[in-house]
């Protein structure tokens, strides 16, 4: 794995953790990108390299959670068809 890939994964993990923590304190509607970046210890430019805004971040986080759930179901044999994020979202 490249150093850059690891750095990107770490930055994204910090941003996601900051989002979750800030939502718990302020609620999604009241938080700003500045709140997220301050908590994550990054600048706004770094945030916008990875995400278009707070809604994009939330959407990607949601998609990752669904993908992880589907993967677990497949591994356990609970789902045998090609269930996707879109299927669960309907």
PDB file of N, CA, C and O in Angstrom:
ATOM      1  N   UNK A   1       0.847  -1.178   0.000  1.00  0.00           N
ATOM      2  CA  UNK A   1       0.000   0.000   0.000  1.00  0.00           C
ATOM      3  C   UNK A   1       0.893   1.241   0.000  1.00  0.00           C
ATOM      4  O   UNK A   1       1.928   1.277   0.666  1.00  0.00           O
ATOM      5  N   UNK A   2       0.494   2.214  -0.725  1.00  0.00           N
ATOM      6  CA  UNK A   2       1.258   3.443  -0.817  1.00  0.00           C
ATOM      7  C   UNK A   2       1.046   4.316   0.411  1.00  0.00           C
ATOM      8  O   UNK A   2      -0.012   4.280   1.039  1.00  0.00           O
ATOM      9  N   UNK A   3       2.046   5.085   0.737  1.00  0.00           N
ATOM     10  CA  UNK A   3       1.975   6.026   1.863  1.00  0.00           C
ATOM     11  C   UNK A   3       0.787   6.971   1.689  1.00  0.00           C
ATOM     12  O   UNK A   3       0.081   7.281   2.649  1.00  0.00           O
ATOM     13  N   UNK A   4       0.573   7.433   0.430  1.00  0.00           N
ATOM     14  CA  UNK A   4      -0.518   8.372   0.160  1.00  0.00           C
ATOM     15  C   UNK A   4      -1.878   7.725   0.441  1.00  0.00           C
ATOM     16  O   UNK A   4      -2.766   8.372   0.998  1.00  0.00           O
ATOM     17  N   UNK A   5      -2.047   6.460   0.064  1.00  0.00           N
ATOM     18  CA  UNK A   5      -3.306   5.763   0.317  1.00  0.00           C
ATOM     19  C   UNK A   5      -3.600   5.677   1.808  1.00  0.00           C
ATOM     20  O   UNK A   5      -4.734   5.886   2.240  1.00  0.00           O
ATOM     21  N   UNK A   6      -2.591   5.372   2.576  1.00  0.00           N
ATOM     22  CA  UNK A   6      -2.751   5.288   4.020  1.00  0.00           C
ATOM     23  C   UNK A   6      -3.103   6.649   4.601  1.00  0.00           C
ATOM     24  O   UNK A   6      -3.952   6.752   5.487  1.00  0.00           O
ATOM     25  N   UNK A   7      -2.453   7.688   4.103  1.00  0.00           N
ATOM     26  CA  UNK A   7      -2.731   9.042   4.582  1.00  0.00           C
ATOM     27  C   UNK A   7      -4.169   9.440   4.254  1.00  0.00           C
ATOM     28  O   UNK A   7      -4.856  10.029   5.088  1.00  0.00           O
ATOM     29  N   UNK A   8      -4.624   9.121   3.044  1.00  0.00           N
ATOM     30  CA  UNK A   8      -5.999   9.444   2.643  1.00  0.00           C
ATOM     31  C   UNK A   8      -6.988   8.707   3.538  1.00  0.00           C
ATOM     32  O   UNK A   8      -7.970   9.293   3.994  1.00  0.00           O
ATOM     33  N   UNK A   9      -6.735   7.436   3.788  1.00  0.00           N
ATOM     34  CA  UNK A   9      -7.637   6.668   4.654  1.00  0.00           C
ATOM     35  C   UNK A   9      -7.679   7.249   6.062  1.00  0.00           C
ATOM     36  O   UNK A   9      -8.743   7.310   6.677  1.00  0.00           O
ATOM     37  N   UNK A  10      -6.532   7.674   6.572  1.00  0.00           N
ATOM     38  CA  UNK A  10      -6.497   8.264   7.913  1.00  0.00           C
ATOM     39  C   UNK A  10      -7.250   9.588   7.970  1.00  0.00           C
ATOM     40  O   UNK A  10      -7.992   9.846   8.918  1.00  0.00           O
ATOM     41  N   UNK A  11      -7.058  10.425   6.956  1.00  0.00           N
ATOM     42  CA  UNK A  11      -7.760  11.714   6.915  1.00  0.00           C
ATOM     43  C   UNK A  11      -9.258  11.489   6.837  1.00  0.00           C
ATOM     44  O   UNK A  11     -10.021  12.117   7.570  1.00  0.00           O
ATOM     45  N   UNK A  12      -9.684  10.597   5.951  1.00  0.00           N
ATOM     46  CA  UNK A  12     -11.126  10.326   5.826  1.00  0.00           C
ATOM     47  C   UNK A  12     -11.700   9.756   7.115  1.00  0.00           C
ATOM     48  O   UNK A  12     -12.825  10.086   7.491  1.00  0.00           O
ATOM     49  N   UNK A  13     -10.947   8.913   7.789  1.00  0.00           N
ATOM     50  CA  UNK A  13     -11.410   8.359   9.065  1.00  0.00           C
ATOM     51  C   UNK A  13     -11.566   9.467  10.110  1.00  0.00           C
ATOM     52  O   UNK A  13     -12.533   9.473  10.872  1.00  0.00           O
ATOM     53  N   UNK A  14     -10.619  10.396  10.144  1.00  0.00           N
ATOM     54  CA  UNK A  14     -10.713  11.521  11.077  1.00  0.00           C
ATOM     55  C   UNK A  14     -11.937  12.384  10.772  1.00  0.00           C
ATOM     56  O   UNK A  14     -12.639  12.824  11.683  1.00  0.00           O
ATOM     57  N   UNK A  15     -12.184  12.620   9.490  1.00  0.00           N
ATOM     58  CA  UNK A  15     -13.335  13.438   9.088  1.00  0.00           C
ATOM     59  C   UNK A  15     -14.637  12.747   9.469  1.00  0.00           C
ATOM     60  O   UNK A  15     -15.544  13.385  10.003  1.00  0.00           O
ATOM     61  N   UNK A  16     -14.736  11.463   9.204  1.00  0.00           N
ATOM     62  CA  UNK A  16     -15.962  10.720   9.535  1.00  0.00           C
ATOM     63  C   UNK A  16     -16.201  10.685  11.036  1.00  0.00           C
ATOM     64  O   UNK A  16     -17.332  10.854  11.491  1.00  0.00           O
ATOM     65  N   UNK A  17     -15.146  10.468  11.804  1.00  0.00           N
ATOM     66  CA  UNK A  17     -15.279  10.462  13.263  1.00  0.00           C
ATOM     67  C   UNK A  17     -15.731  11.836  13.756  1.00  0.00           C
ATOM     68  O   UNK A  17     -16.581  11.940  14.641  1.00  0.00           O
ATOM     69  N   UNK A  18     -15.155  12.889  13.173  1.00  0.00           N
ATOM     70  CA  UNK A  18     -15.533  14.252  13.550  1.00  0.00           C
ATOM     71  C   UNK A  18     -16.998  14.519  13.212  1.00  0.00           C
ATOM     72  O   UNK A  18     -17.707  15.166  13.984  1.00  0.00           O
ATOM     73  N   UNK A  19     -17.449  14.027  12.070  1.00  0.00           N
ATOM     74  CA  UNK A  19     -18.858  14.195  11.693  1.00  0.00           C
ATOM     75  C   UNK A  19     -19.769  13.542  12.723  1.00  0.00           C
ATOM     76  O   UNK A  19     -20.718  14.160  13.205  1.00  0.00           O
ATOM     77  N   UNK A  20     -19.479  12.305  13.054  1.00  0.00           N
ATOM     78  CA  UNK A  20     -20.320  11.575  14.001  1.00  0.00           C
ATOM     79  C   UNK A  20     -20.336  12.263  15.362  1.00  0.00           C
ATOM     80  O   UNK A  20     -21.397  12.452  15.957  1.00  0.00           O
ATOM     81  N   UNK A  21     -19.167  12.630  15.845  1.00  0.00           N
ATOM     82  CA  UNK A  21     -19.093  13.296  17.157  1.00  0.00           C
ATOM     83  C   UNK A  21     -19.832  14.629  17.159  1.00  0.00           C
ATOM     84  O   UNK A  21     -20.508  14.970  18.129  1.00  0.00           O
ATOM     85  N   UNK A  22     -19.699  15.379  16.069  1.00  0.00           N
ATOM     86  CA  UNK A  22     -20.340  16.696  15.998  1.00  0.00           C
ATOM     87  C   UNK A  22     -21.856  16.560  15.849  1.00  0.00           C
ATOM     88  O   UNK A  22     -22.606  17.354  16.418  1.00  0.00           O
ATOM     89  N   UNK A  23     -22.308  15.571  15.097  1.00  0.00           N
ATOM     90  CA  UNK A  23     -23.757  15.325  14.995  1.00  0.00           C
ATOM     91  C   UNK A  23     -24.318  15.016  16.378  1.00  0.00           C
ATOM     92  O   UNK A  23     -25.393  15.499  16.735  1.00  0.00           O
ATOM     93  N   UNK A  24     -23.603  14.222  17.148  1.00  0.00           N
ATOM     94  CA  UNK A  24     -24.072  13.882  18.501  1.00  0.00           C
ATOM     95  C   UNK A  24     -24.198  15.110  19.392  1.00  0.00           C
ATOM     96  O   UNK A  24     -25.048  15.146  20.281  1.00  0.00           O
ATOM     97  N   UNK A  25     -23.370  16.104  19.164  1.00  0.00           N
ATOM     98  CA  UNK A  25     -23.413  17.320  19.976  1.00  0.00           C
ATOM     99  C   UNK A  25     -24.413  18.347  19.457  1.00  0.00           C
ATOM    100  O   UNK A  25     -25.177  18.924  20.231  1.00  0.00           O
ATOM    101  N   UNK A  26     -24.404  18.575  18.137  1.00  0.00           N
ATOM    102  CA  UNK A  26     -25.164  19.690  17.563  1.00  0.00           C
ATOM    103  C   UNK A  26     -26.353  19.277  16.708  1.00  0.00           C
ATOM    104  O   UNK A  26     -27.250  20.084  16.466  1.00  0.00           O
ATOM    105  N   UNK A  27     -26.371  18.039  16.251  1.00  0.00           N
ATOM    106  CA  UNK A  27     -27.351  17.632  15.263  1.00  0.00           C
ATOM    107  C   UNK A  27     -26.829  17.986  13.871  1.00  0.00           C
ATOM    108  O   UNK A  27     -26.034  18.914  13.722  1.00  0.00           O
ATOM    109  N   UNK A  28     -27.269  17.261  12.870  1.00  0.00           N
ATOM    110  CA  UNK A  28     -26.738  17.467  11.524  1.00  0.00           C
ATOM    111  C   UNK A  28     -27.073  18.844  10.967  1.00  0.00           C
ATOM    112  O   UNK A  28     -26.227  19.483  10.341  1.00  0.00           O
ATOM    113  N   UNK A  29     -28.284  19.300  11.187  1.00  0.00           N
ATOM    114  CA  UNK A  29     -28.706  20.588  10.635  1.00  0.00           C
ATOM    115  C   UNK A  29     -27.941  21.779  11.163  1.00  0.00           C
ATOM    116  O   UNK A  29     -27.819  22.795  10.479  1.00  0.00           O
ATOM    117  N   UNK A  30     -27.427  21.664  12.364  1.00  0.00           N
ATOM    118  CA  UNK A  30     -26.730  22.791  12.992  1.00  0.00           C
ATOM    119  C   UNK A  30     -25.222  22.784  12.805  1.00  0.00           C
ATOM    120  O   UNK A  30     -24.554  23.768  13.122  1.00  0.00           O
ATOM    121  N   UNK A  31     -24.676  21.682  12.291  1.00  0.00           N
ATOM    122  CA  UNK A  31     -23.224  21.646  12.166  1.00  0.00           C
ATOM    123  C   UNK A  31     -22.769  22.243  10.842  1.00  0.00           C
ATOM    124  O   UNK A  31     -23.519  22.281   9.867  1.00  0.00           O
ATOM    125  N   UNK A  32     -21.538  22.702  10.829  1.00  0.00           N
ATOM    126  CA  UNK A  32     -20.949  23.293   9.635  1.00  0.00           C
ATOM    127  C   UNK A  32     -19.687  22.513   9.253  1.00  0.00           C
ATOM    128  O   UNK A  32     -19.158  21.738  10.050  1.00  0.00           O
ATOM    129  N   UNK A  33     -19.223  22.728   8.043  1.00  0.00           N
ATOM    130  CA  UNK A  33     -17.962  22.120   7.618  1.00  0.00           C
ATOM    131  C   UNK A  33     -16.845  22.584   8.546  1.00  0.00           C
ATOM    132  O   UNK A  33     -15.948  21.806   8.873  1.00  0.00           O
ATOM    133  N   UNK A  34     -16.890  23.830   8.969  1.00  0.00           N
ATOM    134  CA  UNK A  34     -15.878  24.334   9.907  1.00  0.00           C
ATOM    135  C   UNK A  34     -15.881  23.559  11.216  1.00  0.00           C
ATOM    136  O   UNK A  34     -14.818  23.284  11.774  1.00  0.00           O
ATOM    137  N   UNK A  35     -17.068  23.203  11.716  1.00  0.00           N
ATOM    138  CA  UNK A  35     -17.144  22.380  12.931  1.00  0.00           C
ATOM    139  C   UNK A  35     -16.432  21.044  12.725  1.00  0.00           C
ATOM    140  O   UNK A  35     -15.687  20.582  13.589  1.00  0.00           O
ATOM    141  N   UNK A  36     -16.674  20.441  11.577  1.00  0.00           N
ATOM    142  CA  UNK A  36     -16.087  19.130  11.270  1.00  0.00           C
ATOM    143  C   UNK A  36     -14.571  19.239  11.147  1.00  0.00           C
ATOM    144  O   UNK A  36     -13.830  18.446  11.727  1.00  0.00           O
ATOM    145  N   UNK A  37     -14.119  20.237  10.379  1.00  0.00           N
ATOM    146  CA  UNK A  37     -12.675  20.361  10.147  1.00  0.00           C
ATOM    147  C   UNK A  37     -11.925  20.732  11.423  1.00  0.00           C
ATOM    148  O   UNK A  37     -10.808  20.267  11.652  1.00  0.00           O
ATOM    149  N   UNK A  38     -12.535  21.559  12.239  1.00  0.00           N
ATOM    150  CA  UNK A  38     -11.903  21.934  13.508  1.00  0.00           C
ATOM    151  C   UNK A  38     -11.722  20.705  14.391  1.00  0.00           C
ATOM    152  O   UNK A  38     -10.651  20.487  14.957  1.00  0.00           O
ATOM    153  N   UNK A  39     -12.771  19.913  14.501  1.00  0.00           N
ATOM    154  CA  UNK A  39     -12.705  18.711  15.336  1.00  0.00           C
ATOM    155  C   UNK A  39     -11.729  17.690  14.767  1.00  0.00           C
ATOM    156  O   UNK A  39     -11.037  17.005  15.520  1.00  0.00           O
ATOM    157  N   UNK A  40     -11.671  17.583  13.435  1.00  0.00           N
ATOM    158  CA  UNK A  40     -10.769  16.622  12.792  1.00  0.00           C
ATOM    159  C   UNK A  40      -9.320  17.096  12.773  1.00  0.00           C
ATOM    160  O   UNK A  40      -8.408  16.302  12.542  1.00  0.00           O
ATOM    161  N   UNK A  41      -9.107  18.384  13.015  1.00  0.00           N
ATOM    162  CA  UNK A  41      -7.755  18.927  13.004  1.00  0.00           C
ATOM    163  C   UNK A  41      -7.178  19.074  11.602  1.00  0.00           C
ATOM    164  O   UNK A  41      -5.981  18.890  11.381  1.00  0.00           O
ATOM    165  N   UNK A  42      -8.058  19.410  10.661  1.00  0.00           N
ATOM    166  CA  UNK A  42      -7.630  19.617   9.273  1.00  0.00           C
ATOM    167  C   UNK A  42      -8.153  20.964   8.798  1.00  0.00           C
ATOM    168  O   UNK A  42      -8.982  21.582   9.466  1.00  0.00           O
ATOM    169  N   UNK A  43      -7.673  21.420   7.646  1.00  0.00           N
ATOM    170  CA  UNK A  43      -8.212  22.675   7.115  1.00  0.00           C
ATOM    171  C   UNK A  43      -9.347  22.389   6.125  1.00  0.00           C
ATOM    172  O   UNK A  43      -9.517  21.263   5.657  1.00  0.00           O
ATOM    173  N   UNK A  44     -10.107  23.426   5.825  1.00  0.00           N
ATOM    174  CA  UNK A  44     -11.271  23.279   4.948  1.00  0.00           C
ATOM    175  C   UNK A  44     -10.874  22.799   3.559  1.00  0.00           C
ATOM    176  O   UNK A  44     -11.612  22.042   2.929  1.00  0.00           O
ATOM    177  N   UNK A  45      -9.714  23.233   3.077  1.00  0.00           N
ATOM    178  CA  UNK A  45      -9.244  22.801   1.764  1.00  0.00           C
ATOM    179  C   UNK A  45      -9.077  21.293   1.697  1.00  0.00           C
ATOM    180  O   UNK A  45      -9.437  20.661   0.704  1.00  0.00           O
ATOM    181  N   UNK A  46      -8.531  20.724   2.755  1.00  0.00           N
ATOM    182  CA  UNK A  46      -8.362  19.264   2.819  1.00  0.00           C
ATOM    183  C   UNK A  46      -9.727  18.582   2.803  1.00  0.00           C
ATOM    184  O   UNK A  46      -9.915  17.578   2.116  1.00  0.00           O
ATOM    185  N   UNK A  47     -10.667  19.123   3.552  1.00  0.00           N
ATOM    186  CA  UNK A  47     -12.018  18.554   3.562  1.00  0.00           C
ATOM    187  C   UNK A  47     -12.587  18.522   2.151  1.00  0.00           C
ATOM    188  O   UNK A  47     -13.109  17.497   1.712  1.00  0.00           O
ATOM    189  N   UNK A  48     -12.488  19.642   1.441  1.00  0.00           N
ATOM    190  CA  UNK A  48     -13.098  19.747   0.112  1.00  0.00           C
ATOM    191  C   UNK A  48     -12.350  18.946  -0.954  1.00  0.00           C
ATOM    192  O   UNK A  48     -12.887  18.724  -2.039  1.00  0.00           O
ATOM    193  N   UNK A  49     -11.146  18.516  -0.673  1.00  0.00           N
ATOM    194  CA  UNK A  49     -10.468  17.582  -1.582  1.00  0.00           C
ATOM    195  C   UNK A  49     -11.204  16.239  -1.579  1.00  0.00           C
ATOM    196  O   UNK A  49     -11.257  15.547  -2.595  1.00  0.00           O
ATOM    197  N   UNK A  50     -11.762  15.888  -0.437  1.00  0.00           N
ATOM    198  CA  UNK A  50     -12.381  14.578  -0.259  1.00  0.00           C
ATOM    199  C   UNK A  50     -13.898  14.577  -0.405  1.00  0.00           C
ATOM    200  O   UNK A  50     -14.477  13.572  -0.818  1.00  0.00           O
ATOM    201  N   UNK A  51     -14.543  15.682  -0.073  1.00  0.00           N
ATOM    202  CA  UNK A  51     -16.011  15.742  -0.058  1.00  0.00           C
ATOM    203  C   UNK A  51     -16.490  17.076  -0.601  1.00  0.00           C
ATOM    204  O   UNK A  51     -15.795  18.087  -0.499  1.00  0.00           O
ATOM    205  N   UNK A  52     -17.699  17.070  -1.188  1.00  0.00           N
ATOM    206  CA  UNK A  52     -18.281  18.299  -1.740  1.00  0.00           C
ATOM    207  C   UNK A  52     -18.872  19.173  -0.646  1.00  0.00           C
ATOM    208  O   UNK A  52     -18.970  20.391  -0.802  1.00  0.00           O
ATOM    209  N   UNK A  53     -19.260  18.566   0.442  1.00  0.00           N
ATOM    210  CA  UNK A  53     -19.873  19.285   1.557  1.00  0.00           C
ATOM    211  C   UNK A  53     -20.305  18.292   2.612  1.00  0.00           C
ATOM    212  O   UNK A  53     -20.023  17.099   2.502  1.00  0.00           O
ATOM    213  N   UNK A  54     -20.985  18.776   3.627  1.00  0.00           N
ATOM    214  CA  UNK A  54     -21.375  17.899   4.729  1.00  0.00           C
ATOM    215  C   UNK A  54     -22.392  16.845   4.299  1.00  0.00           C
ATOM    216  O   UNK A  54     -22.374  15.728   4.816  1.00  0.00           O
ATOM    217  N   UNK A  55     -23.278  17.184   3.362  1.00  0.00           N
ATOM    218  CA  UNK A  55     -24.260  16.197   2.890  1.00  0.00           C
ATOM    219  C   UNK A  55     -23.579  15.092   2.098  1.00  0.00           C
ATOM    220  O   UNK A  55     -23.945  13.924   2.228  1.00  0.00           O
ATOM    221  N   UNK A  56     -22.593  15.446   1.278  1.00  0.00           N
ATOM    222  CA  UNK A  56     -21.829  14.446   0.530  1.00  0.00           C
ATOM    223  C   UNK A  56     -21.108  13.508   1.490  1.00  0.00           C
ATOM    224  O   UNK A  56     -21.100  12.294   1.285  1.00  0.00           O
ATOM    225  N   UNK A  57     -20.511  14.059   2.525  1.00  0.00           N
ATOM    226  CA  UNK A  57     -19.838  13.250   3.540  1.00  0.00           C
ATOM    227  C   UNK A  57     -20.820  12.288   4.190  1.00  0.00           C
ATOM    228  O   UNK A  57     -20.520  11.101   4.326  1.00  0.00           O
ATOM    229  N   UNK A  58     -21.979  12.774   4.589  1.00  0.00           N
ATOM    230  CA  UNK A  58     -22.984  11.932   5.221  1.00  0.00           C
ATOM    231  C   UNK A  58     -23.450  10.838   4.262  1.00  0.00           C
ATOM    232  O   UNK A  58     -23.594   9.683   4.662  1.00  0.00           O
ATOM    233  N   UNK A  59     -23.686  11.197   3.000  1.00  0.00           N
ATOM    234  CA  UNK A  59     -24.126  10.208   2.012  1.00  0.00           C
ATOM    235  C   UNK A  59     -23.087   9.112   1.817  1.00  0.00           C
ATOM    236  O   UNK A  59     -23.435   7.933   1.750  1.00  0.00           O
ATOM    237  N   UNK A  60     -21.816   9.490   1.725  1.00  0.00           N
ATOM    238  CA  UNK A  60     -20.758   8.492   1.538  1.00  0.00           C
ATOM    239  C   UNK A  60     -20.621   7.603   2.772  1.00  0.00           C
ATOM    240  O   UNK A  60     -20.389   6.400   2.651  1.00  0.00           O
ATOM    241  N   UNK A  61     -20.762   8.183   3.935  1.00  0.00           N
ATOM    242  CA  UNK A  61     -20.699   7.403   5.168  1.00  0.00           C
ATOM    243  C   UNK A  61     -21.852   6.399   5.210  1.00  0.00           C
ATOM    244  O   UNK A  61     -21.660   5.241   5.579  1.00  0.00           O
ATOM    245  N   UNK A  62     -23.030   6.842   4.836  1.00  0.00           N
ATOM    246  CA  UNK A  62     -24.200   5.969   4.800  1.00  0.00           C
ATOM    247  C   UNK A  62     -23.990   4.821   3.801  1.00  0.00           C
ATOM    248  O   UNK A  62     -24.293   3.669   4.110  1.00  0.00           O
ATOM    249  N   UNK A  63     -23.479   5.131   2.620  1.00  0.00           N
ATOM    250  CA  UNK A  63     -23.223   4.105   1.614  1.00  0.00           C
ATOM    251  C   UNK A  63     -22.198   3.086   2.124  1.00  0.00           C
ATOM    252  O   UNK A  63     -22.340   1.890   1.869  1.00  0.00           O
ATOM    253  N   UNK A  64     -21.178   3.545   2.834  1.00  0.00           N
ATOM    254  CA  UNK A  64     -20.172   2.637   3.385  1.00  0.00           C
ATOM    255  C   UNK A  64     -20.779   1.704   4.427  1.00  0.00           C
ATOM    256  O   UNK A  64     -20.449   0.519   4.469  1.00  0.00           O
ATOM    257  N   UNK A  65     -21.655   2.229   5.258  1.00  0.00           N
ATOM    258  CA  UNK A  65     -22.303   1.404   6.277  1.00  0.00           C
ATOM    259  C   UNK A  65     -23.164   0.339   5.608  1.00  0.00           C
ATOM    260  O   UNK A  65     -23.102  -0.832   5.984  1.00  0.00           O
ATOM    261  N   UNK A  66     -23.971   0.733   4.614  1.00  0.00           N
ATOM    262  CA  UNK A  66     -24.786  -0.238   3.890  1.00  0.00           C
ATOM    263  C   UNK A  66     -23.922  -1.296   3.216  1.00  0.00           C
ATOM    264  O   UNK A  66     -24.252  -2.482   3.257  1.00  0.00           O
ATOM    265  N   UNK A  67     -22.826  -0.884   2.601  1.00  0.00           N
ATOM    266  CA  UNK A  67     -21.932  -1.834   1.927  1.00  0.00           C
ATOM    267  C   UNK A  67     -21.359  -2.831   2.939  1.00  0.00           C
ATOM    268  O   UNK A  67     -21.247  -4.021   2.645  1.00  0.00           O
ATOM    269  N   UNK A  68     -20.999  -2.348   4.117  1.00  0.00           N
ATOM    270  CA  UNK A  68     -20.481  -3.245   5.149  1.00  0.00           C
ATOM    271  C   UNK A  68     -21.543  -4.233   5.615  1.00  0.00           C
ATOM    272  O   UNK A  68     -21.242  -5.405   5.842  1.00  0.00           O
ATOM    273  N   UNK A  69     -22.769  -3.773   5.758  1.00  0.00           N
ATOM    274  CA  UNK A  69     -23.866  -4.652   6.170  1.00  0.00           C
ATOM    275  C   UNK A  69     -24.109  -5.720   5.111  1.00  0.00           C
ATOM    276  O   UNK A  69     -24.250  -6.898   5.439  1.00  0.00           O
ATOM    277  N   UNK A  70     -24.158  -5.320   3.853  1.00  0.00           N
ATOM    278  CA  UNK A  70     -24.377  -6.265   2.764  1.00  0.00           C
ATOM    279  C   UNK A  70     -23.254  -7.294   2.717  1.00  0.00           C
ATOM    280  O   UNK A  70     -23.506  -8.483   2.522  1.00  0.00           O
ATOM    281  N   UNK A  71     -22.030  -6.843   2.894  1.00  0.00           N
ATOM    282  CA  UNK A  71     -20.879  -7.751   2.903  1.00  0.00           C
ATOM    283  C   UNK A  71     -21.027  -8.788   4.015  1.00  0.00           C
ATOM    284  O   UNK A  71     -20.782  -9.975   3.795  1.00  0.00           O
ATOM    285  N   UNK A  72     -21.423  -8.349   5.196  1.00  0.00           N
ATOM    286  CA  UNK A  72     -21.618  -9.282   6.312  1.00  0.00           C
ATOM    287  C   UNK A  72     -22.720 -10.292   6.016  1.00  0.00           C
ATOM    288  O   UNK A  72     -22.582 -11.477   6.320  1.00  0.00           O
ATOM    289  N   UNK A  73     -23.814  -9.818   5.422  1.00  0.00           N
ATOM    290  CA  UNK A  73     -24.903 -10.728   5.064  1.00  0.00           C
ATOM    291  C   UNK A  73     -24.440 -11.765   4.043  1.00  0.00           C
ATOM    292  O   UNK A  73     -24.764 -12.947   4.158  1.00  0.00           O
ATOM    293  N   UNK A  74     -23.685 -11.318   3.051  1.00  0.00           N
ATOM    294  CA  UNK A  74     -23.160 -12.242   2.046  1.00  0.00           C
ATOM    295  C   UNK A  74     -22.223 -13.264   2.686  1.00  0.00           C
ATOM    296  O   UNK A  74     -22.304 -14.454   2.383  1.00  0.00           O
ATOM    297  N   UNK A  75     -21.345 -12.812   3.559  1.00  0.00           N
ATOM    298  CA  UNK A  75     -20.393 -13.705   4.211  1.00  0.00           C
ATOM    299  C   UNK A  75     -21.089 -14.737   5.089  1.00  0.00           C
ATOM    300  O   UNK A  75     -20.615 -15.865   5.229  1.00  0.00           O
ATOM    301  N   UNK A  76     -22.217 -14.346   5.680  1.00  0.00           N
ATOM    302  CA  UNK A  76     -22.967 -15.255   6.549  1.00  0.00           C
ATOM    303  C   UNK A  76     -24.006 -16.069   5.797  1.00  0.00           C
ATOM    304  O   UNK A  76     -24.700 -16.889   6.396  1.00  0.00           O
ATOM    305  N   UNK A  77     -24.122 -15.854   4.490  1.00  0.00           N
ATOM    306  CA  UNK A  77     -25.086 -16.599   3.694  1.00  0.00           C
ATOM    307  C   UNK A  77     -26.515 -16.129   3.846  1.00  0.00           C
ATOM    308  O   UNK A  77     -27.436 -16.807   3.389  1.00  0.00           O
ATOM    309  N   UNK A  78     -26.725 -14.985   4.475  1.00  0.00           N
ATOM    310  CA  UNK A  78     -28.066 -14.460   4.689  1.00  0.00           C
ATOM    311  C   UNK A  78     -28.660 -13.913   3.402  1.00  0.00           C
ATOM    312  O   UNK A  78     -29.864 -14.020   3.171  1.00  0.00           O
ATOM    313  N   UNK A  79     -27.811 -13.328   2.567  1.00  0.00           N
ATOM    314  CA  UNK A  79     -28.248 -12.780   1.278  1.00  0.00           C
ATOM    315  C   UNK A  79     -27.495 -13.528   0.189  1.00  0.00           C
ATOM    316  O   UNK A  79     -26.265 -13.591   0.199  1.00  0.00           O
ATOM    317  N   UNK A  80     -28.242 -14.090  -0.744  1.00  0.00           N
ATOM    318  CA  UNK A  80     -27.568 -14.812  -1.816  1.00  0.00           C
ATOM    319  C   UNK A  80     -27.633 -14.057  -3.136  1.00  0.00           C
ATOM    320  O   UNK A  80     -26.835 -14.322  -4.036  1.00  0.00           O
ATOM    321  N   UNK A  81     -28.569 -13.121  -3.267  1.00  0.00           N
ATOM    322  CA  UNK A  81     -28.663 -12.353  -4.506  1.00  0.00           C
ATOM    323  C   UNK A  81     -27.739 -11.152  -4.452  1.00  0.00           C
ATOM    324  O   UNK A  81     -27.105 -10.894  -3.429  1.00  0.00           O
ATOM    325  N   UNK A  82     -27.660 -10.417  -5.553  1.00  0.00           N
ATOM    326  CA  UNK A  82     -26.770  -9.262  -5.658  1.00  0.00           C
ATOM    327  C   UNK A  82     -27.436  -8.026  -5.069  1.00  0.00           C
ATOM    328  O   UNK A  82     -27.660  -7.047  -5.780  1.00  0.00           O
ATOM    329  N   UNK A  83     -27.753  -8.061  -3.784  1.00  0.00           N
ATOM    330  CA  UNK A  83     -28.358  -6.923  -3.112  1.00  0.00           C
ATOM    331  C   UNK A  83     -27.359  -5.778  -3.067  1.00  0.00           C
ATOM    332  O   UNK A  83     -26.170  -5.985  -2.825  1.00  0.00           O
ATOM    333  N   UNK A  84     -27.850  -4.577  -3.301  1.00  0.00           N
ATOM    334  CA  UNK A  84     -26.984  -3.402  -3.327  1.00  0.00           C
ATOM    335  C   UNK A  84     -27.517  -2.341  -2.369  1.00  0.00           C
ATOM    336  O   UNK A  84     -28.581  -2.488  -1.767  1.00  0.00           O
ATOM    337  N   UNK A  85     -26.755  -1.291  -2.255  1.00  0.00           N
ATOM    338  CA  UNK A  85     -27.167  -0.142  -1.452  1.00  0.00           C
ATOM    339  C   UNK A  85     -28.506   0.380  -1.942  1.00  0.00           C
ATOM    340  O   UNK A  85     -29.382   0.699  -1.138  1.00  0.00           O
ATOM    341  N   UNK A  86     -28.672   0.470  -3.258  1.00  0.00           N
ATOM    342  CA  UNK A  86     -29.922   0.985  -3.814  1.00  0.00           C
ATOM    343  C   UNK A  86     -31.099   0.083  -3.451  1.00  0.00           C
ATOM    344  O   UNK A  86     -32.195   0.577  -3.184  1.00  0.00           O
ATOM    345  N   UNK A  87     -30.881  -1.252  -3.440  1.00  0.00           N
ATOM    346  CA  UNK A  87     -31.952  -2.180  -3.070  1.00  0.00           C
ATOM    347  C   UNK A  87     -32.405  -1.948  -1.633  1.00  0.00           C
ATOM    348  O   UNK A  87     -33.602  -1.972  -1.348  1.00  0.00           O
ATOM    349  N   UNK A  88     -31.465  -1.725  -0.736  1.00  0.00           N
ATOM    350  CA  UNK A  88     -31.812  -1.507   0.672  1.00  0.00           C
ATOM    351  C   UNK A  88     -32.469  -0.150   0.874  1.00  0.00           C
ATOM    352  O   UNK A  88     -33.236   0.030   1.820  1.00  0.00           O
ATOM    353  N   UNK A  89     -32.184   0.786   0.016  1.00  0.00           N
ATOM    354  CA  UNK A  89     -32.658   2.156   0.164  1.00  0.00           C
ATOM    355  C   UNK A  89     -34.075   2.340  -0.360  1.00  0.00           C
ATOM    356  O   UNK A  89     -34.658   3.409  -0.176  1.00  0.00           O
ATOM    357  N   UNK A  90     -34.642   1.331  -1.005  1.00  0.00           N
ATOM    358  CA  UNK A  90     -35.985   1.473  -1.581  1.00  0.00           C
ATOM    359  C   UNK A  90     -37.065   1.237  -0.570  1.00  0.00           C
ATOM    360  O   UNK A  90     -38.248   1.319  -0.900  1.00  0.00           O
TER     361      UNK A  90
END
